[in-house]
Structure formats: C-alpha cells, structure tokens
Amino acid sequence: MAGPDANRSPLEVAAGAADPKTLETFELLADETRLAILLALWDEYEPFVRNSGVPFSELRERVGNPDSGKFNYHLGKLTGEVVRATDDGYKLRPGGEKIVRAVIGEAGRGTSGLPPTQLGMDCPRCDAPTAVTYRDGRLFERCTECEGYFAETDDLPAGTLYTWQLEPVGLVDRTPEQMYAAAAMGMLQQTMGMIEGVCPSCSGLVESEVEICEEHEVGPDDVCPSCGLENEISTLFQCSVCKLSVIGPPSGFVTHHPAVVAFYYERGVETQYSLDFEGVRQVLEVEEAHEQSLVSTEPVRIRVTVAYEGDERSLLLDDELRVLDVSG
C-alpha cells in the first residue's frame, strides 16, 4: 500500500513545514542550464559598472549554445526571481548574487584548512597554551589542557574557548593570525545585528531568550555537567527565518553597547574599529574580566560589571539584553 507521500516529489517531502516560496526557489535551481546562466551572469558582473547587462545571444553562447527554445524557457523561469531583464541585457538580482556568493564562499578556492596552530595565546581559565584550528566552516580556539567554555560535542572539539564562522575562502591569502582576526570581526558584525533583532544573513526577525541553568556547578577547569557551559546565564539568538544562531553570556554581548564602548575608549582600549590580531586579543582579554550576576528571575534582571585598571561600570539588563540602567 502506497504511503501518504507516494505522489509527492522528494523535494516536496523534505520541505516539510517550509514556506512554499522556499520550495519554489529550490525547484527553480534544480537544473544545470539555470545554474550555468547564474554562473555566466556572475562572471560578467562588475560592481559599480553601469550598463553591464548580458545580451540574450551572448548569454546563450556563454552557456554552450543550448537549443534556443530550451534556453529561453530556463532563462524565463529565472527572470523575475533571481535574474532581471534590462535594456542592455540580463543581470543577476540581489537574490541571484547571494546564491552564487554562498557557493563561492563555501568552495574556498581549494583551501585545505588549518591544522592546530599555537598563536602565543594562553587559556583564560587555566593559563595553558591555546591552539587555533579550522573545520566545517568554523574557526576554533581551543585550550590544550582544560575543557574550555563548552562541553565536547560532535560540533565542538574538546577544549573549545571560542568558535566563529569563517567561510573557507576566508583562509585564502591570510596568515593564521589574520584568519583569527577575520573570524572574530565577522562574529562581531554578526552579533551586533542579532542583538538589534535583524538577521545579518537574511534580514529576518531575530528572537532571543535567556537561559539560566538551575543546577549550575563548575570546577576551576571544567564546564557544568548539566548545561555543558561555563556560564550559568546564557543568551540565545536565533533568526526566525534562516535559523542563524548565536549563543553566549550577556557579559560578552555588552561589549558592543555604547556605554561600554565609551568606557574602554576613554581608557585607550578600542573595541570596534581597526581590530587586527592584537586588537582582537585585547578585546577578548577585557571581556574575560566582565562579571555577570542574576539579580532576579521574575522579571529577569542581569547585572554585568565591566572593569579596567581599577575603574568599573555596571549595566542592568533585561531578558532581551536591553540596558535598563548604567552606573559608574
């Protein structure tokens, strides 16, 4: 007896509860000629150049001169969705550009990754040397001795202190120090968008929540066996559309608040601009000194204190990391 999905395509079955428009977009790209059109238009694309459309005949030639009727059919399917027709020819729409960029960034132009590399940094928890490594599109800084800030999982190697997304192409023509700084800067930009409620990937609405581990217990060099984290209080941000997510302690997220930026700037510490490897190291070092405490649970109130050379500033936050009060 045939199941309920017998008359549906694998793509329709896999889509589940996805928006119908999402399914249509996947179907739109399920043809080699259409992908070839996108690549050909991308190859001709030059930012800041006007009248850069590709005429029909030239575009057809660029993809191998397929049957004219077949080519026109596939181009018509793309036009209005990820391609637009102009007076001087065809161009990629922003959505088409983003599709090609995603593939190019992931392909990484033949990069081979980064083996564990020590960059002269010490673990903030146990002072042992740390090592930077790269896998699955993420850069990791790991302690060589303790458990780091996270319990080991399939996605997090043992000893993880920090992990940042970095497309494979981000490794090209960069030293390990430059890779580290690039990954950290990318996360800084991503985090600021998430905090403001705008997904930096798709512009969707970002939802946030505070998680408090009620059975939190950590030793000097390990993580809580209950929540798998070093911090009792964590904030989770997730895009409601594309599922981009960020997790971290409130004490780290306040680094980007104007009151904290000003606090450090007045004391000669730059936390936002011109962050090379040494600048990133300094920002992470001052963040390590931030202290957070749970003031109340109903409503959720969290106090974060930042300190530098004997001076302090305290911020009171709610469950969406909105700053309710600043003192000091």
C-alpha positions in Angstrom: 0.0 0.0 0.0 1.4 3.4 -1.0 2.2 5.8 1.8 0.9 9.4 2.0 4.0 10.8 0.2 3.8 8.4 -2.8 2.7 11.1 -5.2 5.0 13.8 -3.9 8.5 14.6 -5.1 11.4 14.0 -2.7 11.8 17.8 -2.5 8.2 18.3 -1.5 8.5 15.6 1.2 11.8 17.1 2.5 10.4 20.6 2.6 8.1 19.7 5.5 6.7 22.9 7.0 9.0 25.2 4.9 7.4 28.2 3.3 6.0 27.4 -0.2 8.3 30.1 -1.6 11.3 28.3 -0.2 10.3 25.1 -2.1 9.8 27.1 -5.3 13.3 28.6 -5.0 14.9 25.1 -4.6 12.9 23.9 -7.6 14.0 26.9 -9.6 17.6 25.9 -9.2 17.1 22.2 -10.0 18.5 22.4 -13.5 22.0 22.6 -14.9 21.2 25.1 -17.5 19.8 27.5 -15.0 22.8 27.2 -12.8 25.0 27.8 -15.8 23.1 31.0 -16.5 23.7 32.2 -13.0 27.4 31.5 -13.2 27.7 33.2 -16.6 26.0 36.3 -15.3 28.2 36.3 -12.2 31.3 36.1 -14.3 30.2 39.2 -16.3 29.1 41.1 -13.1 31.3 44.0 -12.2 30.3 46.2 -9.2 30.0 49.9 -10.0 29.9 49.4 -13.7 26.7 50.7 -15.4 25.0 49.1 -18.4 26.6 45.7 -17.6 23.8 43.5 -18.7 24.5 40.5 -20.9 22.5 40.3 -24.2 20.4 37.1 -24.9 22.6 35.8 -27.7 25.9 36.4 -25.7 24.5 34.8 -22.6 23.3 31.8 -24.6 26.8 31.5 -26.1 28.4 31.7 -22.6 26.5 28.6 -21.5 27.4 26.4 -24.5 24.7 27.4 -27.1 21.9 25.1 -26.0 18.7 24.8 -28.0 17.3 28.3 -28.3 13.8 27.3 -27.2 15.1 25.3 -24.2 17.5 28.1 -23.2 14.7 30.7 -23.5 12.5 28.6 -21.3 15.0 28.3 -18.5 16.0 31.9 -18.7 12.4 32.8 -18.4 12.0 30.8 -15.3 14.9 32.6 -13.7 13.8 36.1 -14.8 11.9 38.0 -12.2 13.1 35.7 -9.5 16.9 35.7 -9.4 17.6 37.4 -12.8 16.3 40.6 -14.2 16.0 41.8 -17.8 17.3 45.3 -18.5 17.6 47.4 -21.7 21.2 46.3 -22.2 20.7 42.6 -21.3 20.3 40.3 -18.3 21.7 40.8 -14.8 21.6 38.9 -11.5 19.1 40.2 -9.0 20.4 40.6 -5.4 19.0 37.1 -4.6 20.9 35.6 -7.5 24.1 37.3 -6.4 23.6 35.9 -2.9 23.2 32.3 -4.2 26.4 32.5 -6.2 28.3 34.2 -3.3 27.2 31.4 -1.0 28.7 28.7 -3.3 31.9 30.6 -3.9 32.5 31.3 -0.2 31.9 27.7 0.7 34.1 26.3 -2.1 37.0 28.3 -0.7 39.1 28.2 -3.9 40.7 24.9 -2.9 41.7 25.7 0.6 42.8 22.8 2.8 42.0 24.1 6.3 44.2 24.9 9.2 45.9 22.3 11.4 46.1 23.1 15.2 48.3 26.2 15.4 49.5 28.0 18.5 49.5 31.8 18.2 51.1 32.6 21.5 47.8 32.9 23.5 47.0 31.4 26.9 43.8 29.9 28.1 41.9 32.5 30.3 40.8 29.6 32.5 44.0 27.6 33.2 46.8 29.6 31.5 47.8 26.7 29.3 48.6 27.4 25.7 45.7 27.5 23.3 45.6 26.4 19.7 43.6 27.6 16.7 42.1 25.1 14.2 39.6 25.1 11.4 36.9 22.6 10.4 33.4 22.5 8.9 33.4 26.2 8.1 34.3 27.3 11.7 37.5 28.6 13.4 38.1 27.3 16.9 40.3 28.5 19.6 40.9 25.6 22.0 42.7 25.0 25.3 45.4 22.3 25.1 44.7 21.2 28.6 41.3 22.1 30.1 37.7 21.7 28.9 37.3 25.3 27.8 33.9 27.0 27.9 31.9 24.3 26.3 31.4 20.6 26.7 32.7 18.5 23.9 30.1 17.6 21.2 30.1 16.5 17.6 30.2 20.2 16.6 32.6 21.4 19.3 36.0 19.9 19.8 37.4 19.3 23.3 38.7 22.5 25.0 36.7 25.0 22.9 37.0 28.5 24.2 35.7 30.4 21.1 34.2 29.4 17.8 33.5 31.7 14.9 32.1 31.1 11.5 34.6 31.6 8.7 33.9 30.6 5.1 36.7 28.5 3.5 37.6 31.4 1.3 38.4 33.4 4.4 41.5 31.2 4.8 42.9 32.3 1.4 46.0 34.5 1.4 45.8 35.0 5.2 48.2 34.1 7.9 46.7 32.2 10.9 46.7 35.5 12.9 44.8 37.2 10.1 42.4 34.3 9.9 41.8 34.6 13.6 41.1 38.4 13.4 38.9 37.9 10.3 36.7 35.3 12.1 36.4 37.5 15.2 35.5 40.6 13.2 32.9 38.6 11.3 31.3 37.4 14.5 31.4 41.0 15.9 29.4 42.2 12.9 27.0 39.2 13.1 26.4 39.6 16.8 25.6 43.3 16.6 22.9 42.6 14.0 21.5 39.7 16.1 21.3 41.9 19.2 19.4 44.6 17.3 16.9 41.9 16.1 17.9 41.9 12.4 19.5 38.8 10.9 22.7 39.7 9.2 22.3 36.8 6.8 18.7 37.2 5.5 17.3 40.3 7.3 14.7 38.2 9.1 13.4 38.8 12.6 15.7 37.6 15.3 14.3 36.1 18.5 16.2 35.9 21.8 15.8 34.3 25.1 17.8 34.0 28.3 18.6 30.5 29.6 19.5 30.1 33.3 21.0 26.8 34.5 19.3 26.0 37.8 21.7 23.2 38.6 24.9 25.1 37.6 28.1 23.8 39.0 31.6 24.1 37.6 35.1 23.4 38.8 38.2 25.6 38.1 38.9 23.9 34.7 35.7 22.3 33.6 32.1 23.0 32.5 28.8 22.4 34.1 27.7 18.7 33.6 24.0 19.9 33.5 24.1 22.6 30.8 27.5 21.9 29.2 28.6 25.5 29.6 30.9 27.5 31.8 28.5 30.3 32.4 25.3 30.0 34.4 23.5 32.6 32.3 23.4 32.4 28.5 21.6 34.4 25.9 20.4 32.6 22.7 19.7 34.5 19.5 18.0 32.7 16.5 16.7 34.0 13.2 13.0 33.0 12.8 13.6 32.6 9.1 17.0 31.1 8.3 17.9 29.7 11.7 21.2 31.6 12.0 22.0 31.4 15.7 24.4 32.8 18.3 24.9 31.8 21.9 26.9 33.5 24.6 26.9 35.0 28.1 25.4 38.5 28.5 28.7 39.7 29.8 30.2 39.3 26.4 27.4 40.8 24.4 27.5 44.1 26.3 30.9 44.9 24.9 29.1 46.4 21.9 26.9 48.7 24.0 27.7 52.4 23.6 28.2 52.8 27.4 30.8 50.0 27.4 32.5 51.1 24.1 32.9 54.6 25.6 34.2 53.2 28.9 37.0 51.4 27.2 37.7 54.1 24.6 38.2 56.7 27.4 40.8 54.4 28.8 42.6 53.8 25.5 41.1 50.5 24.5 39.5 50.3 21.0 36.7 47.7 20.9 35.2 48.2 17.5 37.5 49.6 14.8 40.8 48.6 13.3 40.9 45.3 15.1 43.9 43.4 13.9 45.1 40.2 15.7 46.5 42.1 18.7 43.3 44.3 18.9 41.1 41.2 18.9 43.3 39.7 21.7 42.9 42.8 23.8 39.1 42.8 23.4 38.8 39.2 24.4 41.1 39.9 27.4 38.9 42.7 28.7 35.7 40.6 28.1 37.2 37.9 30.3 37.2 40.4 33.2 33.5 41.1 32.8 31.4 39.8 35.7 27.7 38.9 35.5 25.2 38.0 38.1 21.5 37.2 38.2 19.6 39.9 40.1 16.1 38.4 39.7 14.2 35.8 37.6 10.7 37.4 37.6 11.3 39.6 35.8 14.7 38.5 34.5 17.3 41.1 35.5 21.1 40.6 35.0 23.8 42.8 36.2 27.1 43.0 34.2 30.1 44.8 35.6 33.0 45.8 33.3 36.3 46.8 34.8 39.6 48.2 33.6 42.6 49.4 35.7 40.6 49.9 38.8 37.6 51.6 37.2 34.2 50.0 36.9 30.9 50.4 35.1 27.7 48.5 35.8 24.8 47.7 33.5 21.4 46.3 34.4 19.9 44.2 31.6 16.5 42.6 30.9 15.8 39.2 29.2 16.4 40.8 25.8 19.7 42.4 26.8 18.2 45.8 26.8 20.1 48.1 29.1 17.8 49.4 31.8 20.4 51.3 33.9 24.1 52.3 33.7 26.1 53.3 36.7 29.8 54.1 37.2 
